[in-house]
Amino acid sequence: MRASFNSGIAALAALTVPVAAVAADVTLPPRVPAPVYVAPPFSWTGFYLGGNFGGAWASTRLTDNLAGASLAANRNGWLDGGQAGFNYQTGNFVGGVEGTFDWTSLNTTGAPFATAFGPLQASANTQWIITLAARVGYAVDRWLVYGKAGGGWVFNSATITTVTNGASATTSNATPGWLFGAGVEFGFTPNWSAKLEYDYLGLSGWTATSPLIADTVNVKRQLNMIMTGVNYRFGW
């Protein structure tokens, strides 16, 4: 009986040794760390739409062509509207084009000025402004510093009134001019950005009708504008 028991123990030991040896040779694969999400780099490329609000300062000079009298009048007011454009970014450089449309409150009435035919009083009103310009900028991630240059059109009206009898004449037209400006824009989300911008619009002179016979008044106006706005970029 003892001999049979010892033989069984020996047989069991012989079976377990190879299994333990095999288990010792098994190597578990290394743990692979979970992937870390990396946001794609910010890009200014794409079409965009936005709105703006700000202030404008108008410098106006009125010259009576018959009497030669001249009057300067300055006025500030608000402007608000919208813009649309397209950007394309390569490296740090961003180029594009932008158009804007804004309503204004730039209404100016000058003091009466004397002429050989009696005192006249003039008023000028800028109702809306349209601009179209190229933009070129330098981007550092979400920040964009840019300049712009192009042209603009301003709808003006002017009224000349004879102070002595109240007779008046009104003329209106869309006056063209050239534009340059600069600004800074920040992308606070992948699609939304906010901007601060300054623009100068130098307008061509135009002629307004005077209530005096055979008389006209030349109107010359320049605009300085500063605005803030937001844009939504659709991507590319």
C-alpha distance (Angstrom), angle and dihedral (degrees) to the residues before:
residue distance angle dihedral
M1 . . .
R2 3.82 . .
A3 3.82 90.1 .
S4 3.83 91.5 54.1
F5 3.82 92.3 48.6
N6 3.80 92.3 51.0
S7 3.79 90.8 48.3
G8 3.81 90.4 54.2
I9 3.82 92.8 50.2
A10 3.79 90.1 50.5
A11 3.79 92.4 50.0
L12 3.83 92.1 49.7
A13 3.80 91.5 49.8
A14 3.78 90.2 50.7
L15 3.82 90.5 54.4
T16 3.82 96.6 47.3
V17 3.80 97.4 50.0
P18 3.84 96.0 67.8
V19 3.82 91.5 45.2
A20 3.82 91.8 53.6
A21 3.79 90.7 46.5
V22 3.80 91.6 51.7
A23 3.84 91.0 48.5
A24 3.80 90.3 52.0
D25 3.82 90.7 54.3
V26 3.86 95.1 53.8
T27 3.87 112.6 104.8
L28 3.80 119.0 -161.2
P29 3.85 116.6 -135.8
P30 3.84 115.0 -104.7
R31 3.80 117.5 -97.9
V32 3.80 112.7 -101.5
P33 3.83 112.4 -143.6
A34 3.80 116.8 -123.3
P35 3.82 112.8 -97.3
V36 3.82 115.3 -96.5
Y37 3.83 115.8 -133.5
V38 3.80 112.9 -122.9
A39 3.80 116.0 -167.1
P40 3.81 114.6 -128.3
P41 3.82 114.8 -104.8
F42 3.81 115.1 -87.8
S43 3.80 112.9 -99.9
W44 3.82 130.5 -166.3
T45 3.81 93.0 -160.8
G46 3.79 116.6 120.1
F47 3.77 147.5 60.9
Y48 3.80 117.5 -64.8
L49 3.80 142.2 -170.9
G50 3.78 127.5 -163.8
G51 3.79 151.0 149.1
N52 3.80 133.2 -116.6
F53 3.79 141.9 -165.1
G54 3.79 131.2 -172.9
G55 3.78 149.7 113.1
A56 3.79 135.6 -72.2
W57 3.80 134.9 -160.5
A58 3.80 120.1 -153.6
S59 3.80 124.2 -159.3
T60 3.81 109.7 -162.5
R61 3.81 131.0 -176.5
L62 3.79 121.1 -170.2
T63 3.82 119.5 -165.3
D64 3.80 123.5 -172.2
N65 3.81 105.1 -138.7
L66 3.82 95.1 -158.1
A67 3.79 100.4 45.7
G68 3.81 98.0 24.9
A69 3.82 92.5 -131.3
S70 3.82 115.3 149.3
L71 3.79 132.7 -159.4
A72 3.81 131.6 -173.4
A73 3.80 120.0 -153.3
N74 3.82 128.4 178.4
R75 3.77 126.9 -164.5
N76 3.80 137.9 173.2
G77 3.78 129.1 -157.4
W78 3.79 144.9 146.9
L79 3.77 130.8 -78.9
D80 3.79 131.7 -166.4
G81 3.77 135.6 171.9
G82 3.77 141.2 104.5
Q83 3.79 145.7 -78.7
A84 3.79 139.2 -148.4
G85 3.78 130.1 -169.3
F86 3.77 151.4 135.1
N87 3.83 131.3 -110.4
Y88 3.78 130.2 -165.7
Q89 3.81 119.6 -167.9
T90 3.79 126.8 -159.2
G91 3.79 114.6 173.7
N92 3.79 107.1 -41.1
F93 3.79 94.7 -27.9
V94 3.81 122.0 96.6
G95 3.79 124.9 -169.6
G96 3.77 130.7 177.6
V97 3.78 150.1 122.8
E98 3.80 131.1 -98.7
G99 3.80 136.7 -169.5
T100 3.81 125.4 -163.7
F101 3.79 137.6 -169.7
D102 3.82 122.5 -167.0
W103 3.79 137.9 172.8
T104 3.82 115.8 -141.3
S105 3.80 141.3 -163.4
L106 3.81 95.6 -147.8
N107 3.81 102.1 140.8
T108 3.81 116.4 156.3
T109 3.80 129.0 -173.5
G110 3.78 116.2 -176.2
A111 3.78 129.5 -153.0
P112 3.83 116.2 -93.9
F113 3.80 113.9 -87.0
A114 3.77 126.9 -157.1
T115 3.78 124.4 -113.3
A116 3.80 131.9 173.8
F117 3.81 87.7 -101.2
G118 3.79 98.0 48.5
P119 3.83 136.5 -71.8
L120 3.80 119.6 -48.5
Q121 3.79 130.2 -162.0
A122 3.80 122.4 -156.8
S123 3.80 133.6 -163.6
A124 3.81 129.4 -173.0
N125 3.80 128.1 -161.9
T126 3.82 128.0 -167.0
Q127 3.80 108.8 -161.2
W128 3.82 104.0 174.4
I129 3.80 142.1 -0.5
I130 3.82 129.1 -149.5
T131 3.82 122.5 -171.4
L132 3.79 134.7 -178.7
A133 3.79 118.1 -171.6
A134 3.79 145.5 156.3
R135 3.82 116.9 -115.3
V136 3.81 125.1 -151.2
G137 3.78 120.9 179.8
Y138 3.80 148.9 159.6
A139 3.81 118.2 -123.6
V140 3.80 129.9 -156.3
D141 3.80 104.8 -173.4
R142 3.83 105.1 -68.1
W143 3.81 95.8 -2.1
L144 3.80 122.4 86.8
V145 3.82 125.5 -175.7
Y146 3.80 112.9 -170.0
G147 3.77 147.5 169.0
K148 3.79 127.7 -149.9
A149 3.80 137.0 -161.4
G150 3.77 132.8 179.5
G151 3.78 141.0 94.9
G152 3.77 141.8 -60.4
W153 3.79 143.4 -161.2
V154 3.78 124.4 -146.2
F155 3.80 126.0 -167.3
N156 3.80 105.7 -137.1
S157 3.75 133.3 177.0
A158 3.81 126.6 -170.2
T159 3.79 130.4 -167.4
I160 3.82 123.3 -161.9
T161 3.81 116.2 -163.2
T162 3.81 130.0 -169.8
V163 3.79 104.6 -133.9
T164 3.82 95.6 -153.7
N165 3.79 98.3 58.2
G166 3.82 104.9 9.7
A167 3.82 94.8 -118.0
S168 3.82 111.3 152.8
A169 3.78 142.5 -179.4
T170 3.83 127.6 -158.6
T171 3.79 128.1 -157.1
S172 3.83 128.2 -179.5
N173 3.79 136.0 -177.9
A174 3.82 144.6 149.4
T175 3.79 105.3 -96.9
P176 3.83 118.8 -155.9
G177 3.78 125.6 -144.2
W178 3.80 145.6 156.2
L179 3.80 125.6 -93.2
F180 3.78 138.0 -155.4
G181 3.78 129.6 169.3
A182 3.80 148.2 147.2
G183 3.77 137.2 -143.3
V184 3.78 150.1 160.1
E185 3.82 126.8 -121.8
F186 3.81 131.6 -168.1
G187 3.81 126.3 -161.6
F188 3.79 105.7 -141.9
T189 3.84 92.6 176.2
P190 3.82 130.5 17.3
N191 3.84 89.5 -93.6
W192 3.81 106.7 22.0
S193 3.80 126.2 72.2
A194 3.82 137.7 170.4
K195 3.81 126.4 -145.3
L196 3.80 142.9 -167.5
E197 3.81 116.2 -157.5
Y198 3.82 143.0 175.8
D199 3.81 123.0 -157.3
Y200 3.80 135.3 -178.3
L201 3.80 119.0 -156.4
G202 3.81 117.4 -168.7
L203 3.81 109.5 -164.0
S204 3.78 130.2 -156.9
G205 3.79 117.5 -112.6
W206 3.78 119.0 -103.3
T207 3.80 136.2 -169.6
A208 3.80 124.8 -115.0
T209 3.79 124.0 -162.9
S210 3.80 117.4 -110.8
P211 3.80 123.8 -146.3
L212 3.81 87.7 -129.8
I213 3.78 115.8 93.8
A214 3.82 113.7 -96.9
D215 3.81 91.8 1.0
T216 3.81 133.1 122.8
V217 3.79 134.4 176.3
N218 3.81 124.0 -137.5
V219 3.83 114.4 -139.5
K220 3.80 121.2 -158.6
R221 3.81 119.6 -179.0
Q222 3.83 135.4 177.4
L223 3.81 125.3 -172.3
N224 3.80 131.8 -151.0
M225 3.80 113.7 -167.8
I226 3.79 133.9 -175.3
M227 3.79 120.6 -177.5
T228 3.77 144.9 165.9
G229 3.77 123.7 -147.2
V230 3.80 149.5 158.6
N231 3.81 129.5 -124.4
Y232 3.80 133.6 -161.4
R233 3.82 112.5 -150.3
F234 3.79 118.5 -154.3
G235 3.81 95.3 -159.2
W236 3.78 128.1 -132.6
